[in-house]
Amino acid sequence: MIKNSTIFQVDAFTDKPFKGNPAGVMIVTEKISSDWMQNIALEMNLSETAFIFPEGNDFQIRYFTPTKEVPLCGHATLASSHIIYELGLKAANETIKFKAEGAELIIKRENDWIIMDFPKYPIQKIDIHKDFKRLVGFDPIEMYSSIYDWVIAIAETESEILHSEPNFTLLSENGLGNLMITSKSNSKQTDFVVRCFAPIDGINEDPVTGSAYCALTPLWAEKLGKVELDSVQLSRRTGYIKVKLNGDRVEIKGKALTIFEAKFTS
């Protein structure tokens, strides 16, 4: 058994238990293998489990789904930041610097909110997939591509987003294994809504997807003519996110709370 044997489960992008997106968080101070981390992520069976490695005043961070390692994850970064602040490893007025495979991330705290500085993802308009309605359930008005094989489909109405029932097997087989569907919001308090599917990574529907806003923020900032936006992810658990476009960076703002901590016995 490793010396640092505590793992936390944190609900991210929410201030209510059992909402938002749960992530595993483990702080590791000794050498462990990628296979071991992958097995722990499979055991946790959450969309992502983050492993944090202190490096001087900063931290390396790695993210694992139940099936693979991924370069960047928003909600697991939020969950990890929450644990670092909660344990007192950083004071509330100190910034956290993470070195991830996908980017270097700077995190700060503002009252109950955690603010994450992420890179802006490039987006490019593409042709609408000919079988999209059969695969997802609605006819998009526009489609875009971004990095990490993300595809973004814009719906005419929020109702189409809410009631979509994708065929996850066929999504992966038809080049839509990492898919965001989004529309303007019906609510005056929210600018846009979204759902995210990643069956190719072993996650049929991600409850709240922080890194998706690296692409969604510049997209909706241009469409709505504003740089500060509010969004709701319309998963069953739901989650609330505030974002701001800062040049080539995206500020992603959310809350989190610890649900439990557990000790390894073997």
C-alpha positions in Angstrom: 0.0 0.0 0.0 1.3 3.5 -0.8 2.1 5.9 2.0 -0.3 8.6 0.9 -3.4 6.5 0.7 -6.2 9.0 0.9 -8.4 9.7 -2.1 -11.1 12.4 -2.2 -14.3 12.6 -4.2 -15.3 16.1 -5.0 -18.4 17.4 -6.8 -17.3 20.2 -9.1 -19.2 23.1 -10.7 -21.9 23.0 -8.0 -22.4 24.0 -4.3 -24.9 21.2 -3.7 -24.1 17.6 -2.9 -24.7 15.0 -5.7 -24.9 17.7 -8.4 -22.2 18.9 -10.8 -19.4 16.5 -11.9 -17.7 14.2 -9.4 -14.0 13.8 -9.7 -11.5 11.7 -7.8 -8.5 13.6 -6.4 -5.3 12.1 -4.9 -2.2 13.9 -3.8 0.9 11.7 -4.4 4.3 12.3 -2.9 6.0 9.1 -4.1 6.6 7.4 -7.4 3.7 5.5 -8.8 3.1 4.0 -12.2 0.7 5.1 -14.9 -0.8 1.6 -14.8 -1.5 2.0 -11.1 -3.2 5.4 -11.7 -5.2 3.9 -14.5 -6.4 1.1 -12.2 -7.4 3.6 -9.5 -9.4 5.6 -12.1 -11.1 2.4 -13.2 -11.9 1.6 -9.6 -13.3 5.1 -9.0 -15.3 4.8 -12.2 -15.7 8.6 -12.5 -15.3 10.6 -15.7 -11.9 11.7 -14.4 -9.6 11.0 -11.5 -6.8 13.5 -11.0 -3.4 12.7 -9.4 -1.5 15.7 -8.0 2.3 15.7 -7.6 3.8 18.6 -5.5 6.9 20.1 -7.3 8.3 22.9 -5.1 5.6 25.6 -4.8 3.8 24.2 -7.8 2.0 20.9 -8.8 2.1 18.5 -11.7 -1.3 17.1 -12.5 -2.4 14.0 -14.5 -6.0 13.0 -15.4 -7.4 9.6 -16.1 -10.8 8.4 -17.3 -11.7 4.8 -16.5 -10.1 3.8 -19.8 -7.3 6.3 -20.7 -5.2 9.2 -19.7 -6.3 12.6 -21.1 -4.2 15.8 -21.4 -6.6 18.3 -19.8 -9.7 18.2 -17.6 -11.6 21.2 -16.3 -13.7 19.7 -13.5 -10.9 17.6 -12.1 -8.7 20.7 -12.1 -11.4 22.5 -10.1 -11.8 19.6 -7.8 -8.0 19.4 -7.2 -7.8 23.1 -6.5 -10.6 22.8 -4.0 -8.8 20.0 -2.2 -5.5 22.0 -2.2 -7.2 25.0 -0.7 -9.3 22.9 1.7 -6.2 21.1 3.1 -4.3 24.4 3.5 -1.6 23.4 1.0 -2.2 26.9 -0.4 -3.8 29.8 1.4 -7.0 31.3 0.1 -5.1 34.4 -1.2 -2.4 32.3 -3.0 -2.5 31.1 -6.6 -2.0 27.4 -7.6 0.1 26.6 -10.6 -0.5 23.2 -12.3 1.6 21.7 -15.0 -0.6 19.4 -17.1 0.1 17.6 -20.4 -2.3 19.9 -22.2 -1.3 23.3 -20.6 0.1 25.1 -17.7 -2.8 26.3 -15.5 -3.1 29.1 -13.0 -5.8 28.9 -10.4 -7.0 31.5 -7.9 -9.8 31.7 -5.3 -12.4 34.5 -5.0 -14.6 33.9 -1.9 -16.4 30.6 -2.7 -15.5 30.6 -6.3 -12.4 29.0 -7.9 -11.2 30.7 -11.0 -9.2 28.7 -13.6 -7.1 30.2 -16.4 -7.2 27.9 -19.4 -6.1 28.2 -23.0 -8.6 29.2 -25.7 -9.2 26.3 -28.1 -9.3 27.1 -31.8 -12.6 26.4 -33.6 -13.3 25.9 -37.3 -16.7 25.7 -39.0 -17.3 22.3 -40.7 -20.1 20.8 -42.8 -23.0 19.4 -41.0 -22.7 15.6 -40.5 -25.1 13.9 -43.0 -26.4 11.4 -40.3 -26.4 13.7 -37.4 -30.2 13.7 -36.7 -30.2 9.9 -36.9 -27.3 9.7 -34.4 -28.3 12.4 -32.0 -31.9 13.4 -32.6 -32.0 16.9 -34.1 -30.8 18.8 -37.1 -28.0 21.2 -36.1 -27.9 24.7 -37.6 -24.1 24.8 -37.5 -21.2 22.5 -36.7 -17.6 23.2 -35.7 -14.5 21.3 -34.9 -11.8 21.9 -32.3 -8.7 20.3 -30.9 -8.7 16.9 -29.1 -11.2 15.7 -31.8 -14.0 17.7 -30.3 -17.0 18.4 -32.6 -19.5 21.1 -31.6 -23.1 21.1 -32.9 -25.4 24.1 -32.4 -29.1 23.5 -32.1 -31.9 26.0 -32.8 -33.5 25.5 -29.4 -32.7 24.5 -25.8 -35.4 21.9 -26.0 -33.4 20.0 -28.7 -30.4 19.9 -26.4 -32.4 18.8 -23.4 -34.2 16.0 -25.2 -31.4 14.6 -27.4 -30.8 10.8 -27.0 -27.6 10.0 -28.8 -26.6 6.5 -29.9 -23.2 6.3 -28.2 -21.9 3.3 -30.1 -22.8 5.0 -33.4 -21.3 8.3 -32.3 -17.9 6.7 -31.9 -18.2 4.8 -35.2 -19.1 8.0 -37.1 -16.5 10.4 -36.0 -18.6 12.0 -33.2 -17.0 10.3 -30.2 -16.2 13.6 -28.6 -19.3 15.7 -29.1 -20.7 19.0 -27.6 -24.2 20.0 -28.4 -25.2 23.6 -27.5 -27.8 26.3 -28.0 -28.8 29.7 -26.6 -30.5 29.5 -23.3 -34.2 30.1 -22.7 -33.3 31.7 -19.3 -32.5 35.4 -18.8 -29.9 34.3 -16.2 -28.0 32.0 -18.5 -26.5 32.7 -21.9 -26.1 29.2 -23.4 -26.6 25.6 -22.5 -24.6 22.5 -23.4 -24.3 18.7 -23.1 -21.1 16.8 -23.7 -20.6 13.2 -24.8 -17.3 11.4 -25.0 -18.0 7.7 -25.6 -14.7 7.2 -27.3 -13.0 8.0 -24.0 -15.3 5.7 -22.0 -17.7 8.6 -20.9 -21.1 8.4 -22.5 -22.2 11.7 -21.1 -20.0 13.9 -18.9 -22.1 15.7 -16.3 -20.1 19.0 -16.5 -17.2 19.5 -18.8 -14.9 22.4 -17.8 -12.4 22.0 -20.7 -15.3 22.2 -23.2 -15.6 25.9 -22.4 -12.2 26.5 -23.9 -14.0 26.1 -27.2 -17.5 27.1 -26.3 -16.5 30.5 -24.7 -14.9 32.0 -27.9 -17.8 30.5 -30.0 -20.6 32.1 -27.9 -18.6 35.3 -27.1 -18.6 36.0 -30.9 -22.2 35.0 -31.4 -23.6 37.0 -28.5 -21.2 39.9 -28.6 -20.0 39.6 -25.0 -16.9 38.3 -23.2 -18.5 37.3 -19.9 -21.1 34.5 -20.1 -23.0 32.2 -17.8 -23.8 28.6 -18.8 -25.7 25.6 -17.5 -24.8 22.0 -18.5 -28.0 20.2 -19.0 -26.9 16.7 -17.8 -29.0 14.8 -15.3 -26.8 16.2 -12.4 -26.5 19.7 -14.0 -23.8 22.2 -13.3 -23.3 26.0 -13.4 -20.3 27.7 -14.9 -19.3 31.3 -15.4 -16.7 32.1 -18.1 -14.8 35.0 -19.5 -12.8 35.4 -22.7 -9.4 37.1 -22.0 -7.6 37.2 -25.4 -6.2 33.8 -26.0 -7.2 32.6 -22.6 -10.5 31.5 -21.0 -11.4 32.1 -17.4 -13.6 29.3 -16.1 -15.2 29.9 -12.7 -17.0 27.4 -10.5 -17.7 26.1 -7.0 -16.9 22.7 -5.5 -17.5 20.6 -2.4 -15.9 17.5 -0.9 -18.3 14.6 -0.7 -16.1 12.0 1.0 -12.5 10.8 1.5 -11.4 7.2 1.5 -8.3 5.2 2.5 -6.8 2.4 0.5 -6.4 -0.9 2.3 -4.4 -2.8 -0.3 
